[in-house]
Amino acid sequence: MWGIEQDEEYLEVLAQHRMTDDEHFRIFASGRVVDLPAPAGSYVYGPNATEADRREAARASAERNQRIYAELRERGLLPPQGRNLPAHEINEYLRAGGDFDEADAS
């Protein structure tokens, strides 16, 4: 998607691959590149994390990814839900918490 920020043109890109995390960035006319939020396939928690900590990390990651997917759709960088390539739809389902079950996490 093309745009202008502070009088400088840019190309905003969402790059998806079924085997890696998505990338979202802007390339400005000057050559400057700015990374933007993209859905993530993993999350972290500390080595002494409790089960509750792990569940919270999974929940927070899914919530973040859901928000980012919605924003990308609003911006026109993603097709409507259910209209992407099947591998990307599966990744979105998993990254947005579709497989997360509170009972399985404890």
N, CA, C and O of each residue as an XYZ file, in Angstrom:
424
protein
N       0.843     -1.150      0.000
C       0.000      0.000      0.000
C       0.902      1.230      0.000
O       1.879      1.290      0.747
N       0.571      2.213     -0.842
C       1.342      3.448     -0.933
C       0.753      4.492     -0.003
O      -0.455      4.515      0.233
N       1.621      5.365      0.531
C       1.154      6.443      1.390
C       2.199      7.531      1.507
O       3.290      7.440      0.944
N       1.840      8.562      2.249
C       2.759      9.680      2.503
C       2.729      9.977      3.989
O       1.662     10.055      4.598
N       3.908     10.142      4.564
C       4.045     10.512      5.969
C       5.083     11.628      6.056
O       6.217     11.464      5.605
N       4.701     12.747      6.629
C       5.586     13.910      6.753
C       6.257     14.249      5.416
O       7.474     14.415      5.333
N       5.426     14.345      4.381
C       5.871     14.722      3.027
C       6.819     13.718      2.377
O       7.490     14.061      1.404
N       6.892     12.505      2.880
C       7.747     11.483      2.260
C       6.888     10.280      1.877
O       6.145      9.747      2.702
N       7.000      9.860      0.615
C       6.244      8.697      0.154
C       6.818      7.417      0.740
O       8.013      7.321      1.021
N       5.931      6.428      0.918
C       6.370      5.124      1.400
C       5.532      4.029      0.770
O       4.440      4.270      0.255
N       6.062      2.842      0.824
C       5.341      1.627      0.464
C       5.224      0.812      1.739
O       6.235      0.470      2.353
N       3.994      0.497      2.146
C       3.759     -0.336      3.331
C       3.536     -1.767      2.866
O       2.745     -2.027      1.959
N       4.244     -2.683      3.502
C       4.260     -4.075      3.055
C       3.886     -5.006      4.207
O       4.350     -4.837      5.335
N       3.042     -5.986      3.903
C       2.813     -7.122      4.794
C       3.281     -8.340      4.022
O       2.704     -8.692      2.993
N       4.331     -8.984      4.519
C       4.871    -10.181      3.869
C       4.487    -11.392      4.712
O       4.777    -11.442      5.907
N       3.836    -12.365      4.083
C       3.418    -13.573      4.788
C       4.059    -14.790      4.139
O       4.191    -14.873      2.917
N       4.450    -15.722      4.979
C       4.935    -17.017      4.516
C       4.414    -18.051      5.509
O       4.452    -17.828      6.719
N       3.941    -19.151      5.012
C       3.309    -20.127      5.889
C       4.255    -20.767      6.894
O       3.802    -21.346      7.881
N       5.565    -20.674      6.661
C       6.534    -21.332      7.536
C       7.232    -20.384      8.515
O       7.973    -20.843      9.384
N       7.009    -19.074      8.391
C       7.692    -18.105      9.248
C       6.690    -17.086      9.763
O       5.530    -17.076      9.350
N       7.142    -16.239     10.660
C       6.290    -15.144     11.115
C       6.102    -14.126      9.998
O       6.931    -14.011      9.096
N       5.001    -13.392     10.074
C       4.730    -12.331      9.114
C       5.667    -11.156      9.382
O       6.173    -10.990     10.491
N       5.887    -10.352      8.357
C       6.646     -9.116      8.491
C       5.773     -7.976      8.002
O       5.053     -8.113      7.013
N       5.841     -6.844      8.704
C       5.060     -5.658      8.359
C       5.995     -4.470      8.498
O       6.554     -4.235      9.570
N       6.168     -3.717      7.410
C       7.128     -2.620      7.435
C       6.792     -1.576      6.382
O       5.982     -1.809      5.485
N       7.435     -0.415      6.512
C       7.329      0.650      5.517
C       8.712      0.928      4.953
O       9.698      1.011      5.687
N       8.763      1.068      3.646
C       9.983      1.484      2.963
C       9.722      2.893      2.436
O       8.850      3.099      1.593
N      10.485      3.855      2.940
C      10.315      5.251      2.545
C      11.155      5.556      1.309
O      12.117      4.850      1.007
N      10.777      6.615      0.601
C      11.481      7.030     -0.616
C      12.966      7.267     -0.351
O      13.788      7.084     -1.250
N      13.316      7.665      0.854
C      14.717      7.924      1.209
C      15.514      6.634      1.408
O      16.740      6.668      1.517
N      14.811      5.490      1.456
C      15.471      4.214      1.714
C      15.331      3.755      3.149
O      15.673      2.621      3.483
N      14.829      4.635      3.998
C      14.610      4.295      5.402
C      13.530      3.221      5.507
O      12.528      3.271      4.795
N      13.738      2.252      6.394
C      12.775      1.173      6.617
C      12.327      1.224      8.075
O      13.151      1.322      8.984
N      11.022      1.156      8.286
C      10.457      1.180      9.630
C       9.651     -0.096      9.831
O       8.719     -0.378      9.078
N      10.019     -0.865     10.855
C       9.251     -2.071     11.200
C       7.956     -1.670     11.892
O       7.935     -0.747     12.706
N       6.878     -2.372     11.560
C       5.563     -2.131     12.147
C       5.075     -3.422     12.805
O       5.586     -4.498     12.498
N       4.090     -3.329     13.709
C       3.603     -4.528     14.390
C       3.077     -5.575     13.408
O       2.371     -5.262     12.449
N       3.440     -6.810     13.676
C       2.971     -7.946     12.872
C       2.595     -9.077     13.828
O       3.149     -9.171     14.923
N       1.663     -9.930     13.424
C       1.327    -11.070     14.263
C       2.561    -11.947     14.503
O       3.411    -12.102     13.626
N       2.635    -12.503     15.690
C       3.774    -13.352     16.053
C       3.302    -14.776     16.313
O       2.221    -14.997     16.859
N       4.118    -15.724     15.918
C       3.777    -17.136     16.103
C       4.225    -17.700     17.430
O       3.903    -18.843     17.756
N       4.966    -16.917     18.208
C       5.437    -17.413     19.499
C       5.382    -16.304     20.534
O       5.200    -15.131     20.207
N       5.540    -16.693     21.769
C       5.562    -15.751     22.885
C       6.495    -16.334     23.939
O       6.858    -17.509     23.881
N       6.874    -15.507     24.894
C       7.818    -15.955     25.918
C       7.242    -15.754     27.309
O       6.343    -14.942     27.529
N       7.790    -16.519     28.234
C       7.524    -16.351     29.656
C       8.775    -16.801     30.388
O       9.596    -17.535     29.837
N       8.916    -16.367     31.612
C      10.129    -16.612     32.378
C      10.339    -18.075     32.744
O       9.408    -18.877     32.680
N      11.574    -18.420     33.131
C      11.889    -19.811     33.469
C      11.149    -20.303     34.714
O      10.970    -21.508     34.885
N      10.722    -19.398     35.573
C       9.992    -19.787     36.790
C       8.504    -19.496     36.681
O       7.815    -19.376     37.694
N       8.015    -19.384     35.474
C       6.608    -19.047     35.249
C       5.696    -20.145     35.786
O       5.953    -21.338     35.627
N       4.638    -19.700     36.419
C       3.615    -20.634     36.894
C       2.687    -20.979     35.730
O       2.772    -20.382     34.657
N       1.813    -21.937     35.954
C       0.811    -22.266     34.926
C      -0.052    -21.044     34.627
O      -0.415    -20.800     33.477
N      -0.377    -20.281     35.665
C      -1.169    -19.064     35.451
C      -0.393    -18.068     34.590
O      -0.976    -17.422     33.720
N       0.908    -17.938     34.819
C       1.742    -17.054     34.003
C       1.743    -17.506     32.544
O       1.650    -16.681     31.635
N       1.847    -18.786     32.329
C       1.861    -19.329     30.962
C       0.535    -19.090     30.261
O       0.498    -18.716     29.089
N      -0.556    -19.310     30.989
C      -1.883    -19.048     30.400
C      -2.032    -17.573     30.051
O      -2.569    -17.229     28.998
N      -1.553    -16.702     30.939
C      -1.652    -15.262     30.684
C      -0.813    -14.865     29.477
O      -1.244    -14.038     28.673
N       0.368    -15.437     29.337
C       1.210    -15.140     28.175
C       0.523    -15.581     26.888
O       0.553    -14.861     25.890
N      -0.095    -16.755     26.904
C      -0.815    -17.249     25.718
C      -2.006    -16.354     25.405
O      -2.244    -16.014     24.246
N      -2.752    -15.975     26.435
C      -3.909    -15.112     26.236
C      -3.491    -13.746     25.686
O      -4.095    -13.244     24.738
N      -2.463    -13.151     26.278
C      -2.001    -11.830     25.838
C      -1.492    -11.875     24.393
O      -1.740    -10.951     23.618
N      -0.788    -12.935     24.038
C      -0.284    -13.081     22.674
C      -1.441    -13.195     21.681
O      -1.437    -12.539     20.639
N      -2.432    -14.029     22.007
C      -3.588    -14.196     21.122
C      -4.341    -12.884     20.971
O      -4.767    -12.535     19.870
N      -4.511    -12.150     22.077
C      -5.218    -10.869     22.030
C      -4.464     -9.860     21.164
O      -5.074     -9.154     20.360
N      -3.146     -9.791     21.325
C      -2.317     -8.890     20.520
C      -2.455     -9.237     19.038
O      -2.649     -8.353     18.204
N      -2.354    -10.533     18.715
C      -2.452    -10.954     17.320
C      -3.830    -10.655     16.737
O      -3.932    -10.227     15.587
N      -4.887    -10.873     17.511
C      -6.239    -10.561     17.031
C      -6.349     -9.089     16.675
O      -6.902     -8.736     15.634
N      -5.817     -8.224     17.547
C      -5.861     -6.776     17.311
C      -5.088     -6.414     16.041
O      -5.560     -5.625     15.224
N      -3.899     -6.997     15.884
C      -3.077     -6.674     14.712
C      -3.730     -7.179     13.430
O      -3.735     -6.467     12.425
N      -4.279     -8.389     13.442
C      -4.976     -8.885     12.250
C      -6.125     -7.952     11.870
O      -6.316     -7.657     10.689
N      -6.887     -7.486     12.852
C      -8.002     -6.572     12.567
C      -7.485     -5.265     11.965
O      -8.059     -4.757     11.002
N      -6.401     -4.718     12.529
C      -5.833     -3.474     12.001
C      -5.324     -3.661     10.572
O      -5.507     -2.778      9.734
N      -4.694     -4.787     10.288
C      -4.192     -5.044      8.933
C      -5.340     -5.146      7.942
O      -5.223     -4.686      6.806
N      -6.444     -5.742      8.362
C      -7.624     -5.822      7.482
C      -8.196     -4.436      7.237
O      -8.539     -4.092      6.106
N      -8.302     -3.631      8.306
C      -8.806     -2.269      8.173
C      -7.982     -1.468      7.180
O      -8.534     -0.681      6.410
N      -6.690     -1.653      7.187
C      -5.774     -0.911      6.316
C      -5.787     -1.466      4.888
O      -5.229     -0.844      3.984
N      -6.413     -2.618      4.674
C      -6.471     -3.202      3.341
C      -5.272     -4.071      3.000
O      -5.062     -4.413      1.836
N      -4.483     -4.432      4.009
C      -3.306     -5.266      3.763
C      -3.604     -6.760      3.856
O      -2.773     -7.583      3.473
N      -4.764     -7.109      4.354
C      -5.201     -8.506      4.404
C      -6.586     -8.609      3.787
O      -7.388     -7.683      3.910
N      -6.874     -9.714      3.128
C      -8.232     -9.912      2.608
C      -9.192    -10.170      3.770
O      -8.746    -10.399      4.895
N     -10.497    -10.135      3.518
C     -11.457    -10.456      4.574
C     -11.162    -11.847      5.167
O     -10.624    -12.726      4.495
N     -11.524    -12.010      6.416
C     -11.290    -13.289      7.076
C     -11.944    -14.407      6.271
O     -13.091    -14.294      5.839
N     -11.190    -15.488      6.078
C     -11.673    -16.619      5.298
C     -11.345    -16.534      3.823
O     -11.653    -17.459      3.071
N     -10.716    -15.429      3.383
C     -10.421    -15.234      1.963
C      -8.929    -15.284      1.644
O      -8.539    -15.091      0.493
N      -8.090    -15.540      2.650
C      -6.651    -15.622      2.415
C      -6.309    -17.034      1.943
O      -7.190    -17.890      1.873
N      -5.066    -17.282      1.625
C      -4.640    -18.630      1.274
C      -4.855    -19.538      2.480
O      -4.675    -19.096      3.615
N      -5.237    -20.806      2.263
C      -5.537    -21.695      3.385
C      -4.425    -21.776      4.441
O      -4.724    -21.787      5.635
N      -3.161    -21.833      4.031
C      -2.072    -21.921      5.014
C      -2.031    -20.668      5.894
O      -1.734    -20.763      7.085
N      -2.326    -19.500      5.322
C      -2.331    -18.266      6.105
C      -3.554    -18.208      7.017
O      -3.475    -17.682      8.127
N      -4.669    -18.740      6.560
C      -5.861    -18.805      7.412
C      -5.599    -19.690      8.635
O      -6.006    -19.359      9.748
N      -4.921    -20.807      8.417
C      -4.583    -21.706      9.530
C      -3.652    -21.003     10.509
O      -3.861    -21.068     11.721
N      -2.619    -20.326      9.989
C      -1.700    -19.590     10.862
C      -2.451    -18.539     11.674
O      -2.221    -18.397     12.874
N      -3.341    -17.809     11.025
C      -4.095    -16.784     11.748
C      -4.941    -17.419     12.845
O      -4.979    -16.915     13.967
N      -5.607    -18.501     12.536
C      -6.432    -19.198     13.528
C      -5.590    -19.577     14.748
O      -5.992    -19.339     15.887
N      -4.429    -20.165     14.499
C      -3.573    -20.600     15.601
C      -2.990    -19.416     16.366
O      -2.981    -19.426     17.597
N      -2.508    -18.406     15.666
C      -1.877    -17.246     16.312
C      -2.876    -16.377     17.063
O      -2.510    -15.693     18.018
N      -4.117    -16.401     16.642
C      -5.148    -15.605     17.307
C      -5.826    -16.371     18.420
O      -6.846    -15.924     18.943
N      -5.282    -17.513     18.792
C      -5.794    -18.246     19.941
C      -6.884    -19.238     19.650
O      -7.532    -19.724     20.576
N      -7.108    -19.555     18.394
C      -8.162    -20.490     18.048
C      -7.979    -21.872     18.626
O      -8.952    -22.607     18.796
N      -6.736    -22.243     18.935
C      -6.482    -23.571     19.507
C      -6.263    -23.518     21.005
O      -5.992    -24.548     21.622
N      -6.374    -22.328     21.611
C      -6.097    -22.164     23.030
C      -7.322    -22.552     23.847
O      -8.416    -22.025     23.642
N      -7.122    -23.470     24.762
C      -8.185    -23.921     25.650
C      -7.648    -23.816     27.066
O      -6.658    -24.461     27.411
N      -8.302    -22.999     27.888
C      -7.865    -22.800     29.278
C      -7.669    -24.133     29.991
O      -6.729    -24.277     30.773
N      -8.535    -25.106     29.737
C      -8.445    -26.392     30.436
C      -7.172    -27.140     30.021
O      -6.565    -27.826     30.844
N      -6.764    -27.012     28.753
C      -5.554    -27.687     28.304
C      -4.279    -27.053     28.862
O      -3.251    -27.722     28.967
N      -4.340    -25.774     29.217
C      -3.158    -25.053     29.684
C      -2.833    -25.349     31.142
O      -1.746    -25.004     31.605
N      -3.739    -25.974     31.872
C      -3.439    -26.240     33.287
C      -3.080    -27.681     33.540
O      -2.804    -28.058     34.679
